[in-house]
Amino acid sequence: MVTSEDMRPLSPRTLPGNPSTDHVINGIPIPKAMRVKGFSPDEWEAFVEEWASAGIAGSYKLIRRHSGSGDMGIDVAGYDDDVGLLGVWDNFQCKRYSDPLAPNMVWVEFSKIIYYSFKNEYVPPRKYYFVAPNGIGSTLSKLMDKPDKLKEQIKCNWDGYCRDKITKTTGIPLIGDLLEWYERFDFSIFSHKTVVELIQEHSKTPFHSVRFGGGLEPRPDPDIPPENPTERESRYIRQIFDAYSDHLKVKISDTLDIASSSKPDLSNHLLRQRERFYSAEALRVFARDTVPPGTFDRLQVEILDGVIDICENTHSDGLARMHEVVKQSTCIALTSNPLVTVTHTKDRQGICHQLANDDKLTWVPRGEEV
């Protein structure tokens, strides 16, 4: 019988911290580990490709994804040298199940590595990691922590889980020379990657911010332009000199010509343009490391689309054209590009000079140079 003493008023727990507008718009953020566990097969496949291609690639000379029915137990391989599977390499076996990996899910994976290395298809990997969105179950984890116990259990389960599943054409009994190879095999190579480790390694890739959100890290300051322009600056600076020449009606070929001209203060103007170019170059490098490939290129296209009509209008001279284009770049509404939150006014202006560097913008039309 329910009494009044069994009932209590509802008392919802308050959110930790102070709720923000982000909470109202997007809800409470889902922890990254929970997102990984909820990935669809396609999302998991994409996550693995991103993680392997950029997250762990720096630890190896080469990373390759093996797929198909003839993969011989190899999924993602990281090579330390030029001889591939005959040299020093690590294997990452990526499995997507709705539960943590248990031994009966992967007995055959152990046997494939043992059998195909016995057949000299490759040397045994230095390390073999299981990678799974729901992690590794405690039973499997404990077995891999005790290589001798793991060796014993694989042998006990060989006939039930491995013998008829290593290949599709014939059974592989654990006898004879294969058994001798098995007994000598190093079972300490088997380990696993936790979901936290996967996320940490994925965070080093340019795909992380888009896949998990959370915003971009603060940008480092751009380099200060060196006193003497570098080779990569040659074209846009040539275009600026053409604009000065068109404005002054005298040939400007270098900074000495500026200093001796009727407007020596253009030297400061040139320095500002170079600072803008270097700011945009810093954004390019930042984008390379933090957002998917092509993101910065699309930002350049947005700037170009926003200024090209101004550039192609009639102007009194090349310097006036450059001024109007650079000014227009600061007025463009950039809303969809992932770099919007870290793009500064100088970057927009500097992108104009990057575009001039590629001759996508021209301050003085061909044939009109002084």
C-alpha positions in Angstrom: 0.0 0.0 0.0 1.4 3.4 -1.0 1.3 6.0 1.7 2.0 9.7 1.7 5.4 9.0 3.2 6.4 7.1 0.1 5.8 10.1 -2.1 8.0 13.2 -2.4 7.8 16.4 -4.4 9.6 16.4 -7.8 13.0 18.1 -7.5 14.9 18.2 -10.8 18.7 18.5 -10.5 20.1 21.8 -11.7 22.6 21.9 -14.5 26.2 22.3 -13.4 27.5 25.8 -13.9 25.5 28.6 -15.5 23.5 27.6 -18.6 24.5 29.7 -21.6 22.8 30.7 -24.9 24.6 27.7 -26.5 22.7 25.4 -24.1 19.4 26.9 -25.1 20.1 26.7 -28.8 21.9 23.3 -29.0 21.2 21.6 -25.7 23.7 20.1 -23.3 26.8 19.0 -25.2 27.1 15.3 -25.8 30.5 13.9 -24.5 32.8 12.9 -27.4 33.1 9.3 -26.2 29.3 9.0 -26.3 29.2 10.4 -29.8 31.7 7.8 -30.9 29.7 5.0 -29.4 26.6 6.2 -31.3 28.3 6.5 -34.7 26.5 4.8 -37.5 28.5 2.4 -39.6 29.3 5.1 -42.2 30.3 7.6 -39.5 32.5 5.0 -37.8 34.2 4.3 -41.2 34.8 8.0 -41.8 36.1 8.5 -38.3 38.6 5.6 -38.7 39.8 7.0 -42.0 40.3 10.5 -40.5 42.0 9.1 -37.4 44.3 6.9 -39.4 45.1 9.3 -42.2 46.0 12.3 -40.0 45.8 11.3 -36.3 48.5 8.5 -36.2 50.1 9.1 -39.5 52.9 11.2 -38.0 54.1 8.2 -36.0 54.7 6.1 -39.2 56.5 6.4 -42.5 53.3 5.2 -44.3 49.7 4.4 -43.3 47.5 2.1 -45.4 44.0 0.8 -45.1 43.4 -2.9 -46.1 39.9 -4.0 -47.0 38.0 -6.8 -48.6 37.8 -10.5 -48.1 41.5 -11.0 -48.8 42.8 -8.6 -46.1 44.6 -11.5 -44.2 43.6 -10.1 -40.9 45.0 -6.6 -41.6 42.8 -3.5 -41.3 44.9 -0.3 -40.8 48.7 -0.9 -41.1 51.3 1.6 -40.0 54.7 1.0 -41.6 58.0 2.2 -40.0 60.2 1.6 -43.1 60.1 1.1 -46.9 59.6 -2.7 -46.9 55.9 -2.7 -45.8 54.6 -5.9 -44.3 58.1 -7.5 -44.4 59.5 -4.8 -42.1 58.5 -3.2 -38.9 54.7 -2.5 -38.8 51.7 -2.2 -36.5 48.2 -3.4 -37.1 45.0 -1.6 -36.0 42.0 -4.0 -36.3 38.9 -1.8 -36.3 35.7 -3.5 -35.2 32.3 -2.0 -34.8 29.9 -3.8 -32.5 27.1 -2.6 -30.3 28.8 -4.1 -27.3 32.4 -4.0 -26.0 34.6 -6.6 -27.7 34.4 -10.0 -26.1 36.9 -12.9 -26.9 34.4 -14.9 -29.0 34.0 -11.9 -31.3 37.7 -11.8 -32.1 39.2 -15.3 -31.7 39.5 -15.6 -35.5 41.3 -12.3 -35.7 44.1 -13.6 -33.5 44.3 -16.8 -35.6 44.5 -14.9 -38.9 47.6 -13.0 -37.8 49.2 -16.2 -36.6 48.3 -18.2 -39.7 49.2 -15.7 -42.4 52.5 -14.8 -40.7 53.3 -18.5 -40.6 52.6 -18.7 -44.3 55.1 -15.8 -44.8 52.5 -13.4 -46.2 54.1 -10.9 -43.8 56.2 -10.8 -40.6 54.2 -10.6 -37.4 53.4 -6.9 -36.5 55.3 -5.2 -33.8 52.0 -4.3 -32.1 48.4 -5.4 -32.8 45.7 -3.0 -31.5 41.9 -3.7 -31.4 40.0 -0.5 -32.1 36.3 -0.4 -31.3 33.7 2.4 -30.6 32.4 0.6 -27.5 35.9 -0.4 -26.3 37.1 -3.8 -25.1 35.3 -5.9 -22.5 37.0 -6.8 -19.3 37.4 -10.5 -20.1 39.3 -9.7 -23.3 41.3 -6.9 -21.7 42.4 -9.2 -18.9 43.4 -11.9 -21.4 45.6 -9.5 -23.4 47.2 -8.3 -20.1 48.4 -12.0 -19.6 49.9 -13.2 -22.9 50.4 -16.8 -21.6 46.7 -17.0 -20.6 45.7 -15.5 -24.0 47.9 -18.1 -25.8 46.2 -20.9 -23.9 42.6 -19.6 -24.5 43.2 -19.1 -28.3 44.4 -22.7 -28.6 41.3 -24.0 -26.6 39.0 -22.1 -28.9 40.8 -22.8 -32.2 38.6 -25.6 -33.4 35.3 -23.8 -32.4 36.0 -20.3 -33.7 39.1 -20.3 -35.9 39.7 -23.5 -37.8 37.0 -23.0 -40.5 36.9 -19.2 -40.5 40.5 -18.2 -41.3 39.9 -18.9 -45.0 36.8 -19.6 -47.0 38.3 -22.6 -48.9 39.7 -24.9 -46.3 39.9 -25.6 -42.6 43.1 -24.7 -40.8 43.8 -27.2 -38.0 46.4 -26.2 -35.3 48.8 -29.0 -35.9 52.3 -29.7 -37.2 54.5 -26.8 -38.3 51.7 -24.3 -37.6 51.5 -25.5 -34.1 55.2 -25.1 -33.7 54.9 -21.6 -35.0 52.0 -20.9 -32.7 54.1 -22.0 -29.7 56.9 -19.6 -30.6 54.5 -16.7 -31.4 54.8 -13.6 -29.3 51.3 -13.0 -27.8 52.4 -9.8 -26.0 51.9 -7.9 -29.3 48.1 -7.8 -28.7 46.6 -4.8 -27.1 43.9 -2.2 -27.7 43.1 1.5 -28.1 40.6 3.0 -25.7 38.0 5.4 -27.0 39.6 8.2 -25.1 42.9 7.5 -26.8 41.2 7.5 -30.2 39.6 10.8 -29.5 42.9 12.3 -28.3 44.7 11.1 -31.5 41.8 12.3 -33.7 42.0 15.7 -32.1 45.3 16.2 -33.9 43.6 16.0 -37.2 42.0 18.8 -39.2 38.7 16.9 -39.1 38.2 17.0 -35.4 36.6 20.4 -35.0 34.0 19.7 -37.7 33.2 16.2 -36.5 32.9 17.0 -32.7 32.3 20.8 -32.6 33.5 22.9 -29.7 35.0 25.7 -31.7 38.6 26.3 -33.0 41.6 26.9 -30.8 43.0 30.4 -30.7 45.3 31.2 -33.6 49.0 31.9 -33.1 50.2 35.3 -34.2 51.3 35.7 -37.8 55.0 36.0 -38.8 56.4 39.5 -39.1 57.3 40.2 -42.7 61.1 40.0 -43.2 62.8 43.2 -44.4 63.5 41.6 -47.8 60.4 40.1 -49.5 60.6 36.3 -50.1 60.2 34.5 -53.5 56.6 33.6 -52.6 55.7 37.3 -52.4 57.1 38.2 -55.7 53.9 38.3 -57.8 51.6 40.3 -55.5 54.3 42.8 -54.7 55.0 43.2 -58.4 51.3 43.9 -58.8 51.5 46.5 -56.0 54.4 48.2 -57.7 52.4 48.3 -60.9 49.6 50.0 -59.0 52.0 52.6 -57.6 53.4 53.2 -61.1 49.9 53.7 -62.5 49.1 56.1 -59.7 52.4 58.1 -59.8 52.8 57.9 -63.6 56.4 56.9 -63.1 58.0 53.4 -63.1 58.2 51.8 -59.6 60.4 48.7 -59.6 61.5 48.5 -55.9 61.4 50.2 -52.6 64.2 52.6 -53.5 62.0 54.0 -56.3 59.2 54.5 -53.7 61.6 56.4 -51.4 62.6 58.7 -54.1 59.1 59.3 -55.5 56.7 62.1 -54.8 54.9 59.8 -52.2 57.6 58.2 -50.1 54.9 57.4 -47.5 53.8 54.6 -49.8 56.6 52.6 -48.1 54.4 52.4 -45.0 51.5 51.4 -47.3 53.5 48.6 -48.8 54.4 47.3 -45.3 50.7 47.2 -44.3 49.9 45.1 -47.4 52.7 42.7 -46.6 51.5 42.4 -43.0 48.0 41.6 -44.4 49.4 39.0 -46.7 51.3 37.3 -43.9 48.2 37.3 -41.7 46.3 35.5 -44.5 49.2 33.1 -44.9 49.1 32.3 -41.1 45.3 31.6 -41.5 46.1 29.3 -44.4 48.6 27.3 -42.2 46.1 27.3 -39.3 43.4 26.0 -41.6 45.6 23.2 -42.8 46.0 21.9 -39.3 42.6 22.4 -37.9 39.8 22.1 -40.5 39.2 19.7 -43.4 41.2 20.2 -46.7 39.6 22.7 -49.0 38.2 24.9 -46.2 40.6 27.8 -46.8 40.3 27.5 -50.5 36.5 28.0 -50.2 37.2 31.1 -48.0 39.3 32.5 -50.8 36.6 31.8 -53.3 34.1 33.6 -51.1 36.3 36.7 -50.9 37.0 36.6 -54.7 33.2 36.3 -55.4 32.6 39.3 -53.2 35.3 41.6 -54.7 35.6 40.6 -58.4 32.9 43.0 -59.6 34.6 45.9 -57.8 38.0 44.9 -59.3 36.5 44.8 -62.8 34.9 48.3 -62.4 36.4 51.4 -63.9 38.9 53.2 -61.5 41.1 56.2 -61.8 44.2 54.1 -61.5 45.5 50.7 -60.2 46.1 52.0 -56.7 42.5 53.2 -56.5 41.3 49.8 -57.7 43.4 48.0 -55.1 42.0 50.3 -52.3 38.4 49.6 -53.3 38.9 45.9 -53.6 40.6 45.6 -50.2 38.0 47.7 -48.6 35.2 45.6 -50.1 36.7 42.4 -48.7 36.1 43.7 -45.2 32.3 44.1 -45.9 31.6 40.6 -47.2 29.2 38.5 -45.0 31.1 35.3 -44.3 28.7 33.0 -42.5 29.1 29.4 -43.6 32.8 28.8 -43.6 34.2 27.0 -40.5 37.0 29.6 -40.3 34.7 32.5 -39.8 35.2 32.7 -36.0 39.0 33.0 -36.4 39.1 35.2 -39.5 40.3 38.8 -38.9 40.0 41.9 -40.9 43.7 41.6 -41.9 43.1 38.1 -43.2 40.4 39.3 -45.6 42.6 42.1 -46.8 45.5 39.7 -47.1 43.5 37.2 -49.1 43.1 39.9 -51.7 46.9 39.9 -52.1 47.0 36.1 -52.1 44.5 36.2 -55.0 46.7 38.8 -56.7 49.7 36.5 -56.1 47.8 33.9 -58.2 46.7 36.5 -60.8 43.1 36.0 -59.9 42.9 39.7 -59.1 44.8 42.3 -61.2 45.3 45.9 -60.1 46.5 47.2 -63.5 45.1 45.4 -66.6 47.6 43.9 -69.0 49.1 46.4 -71.4 48.4 49.4 -69.2 51.4 49.1 -67.0 53.7 52.2 -66.9 
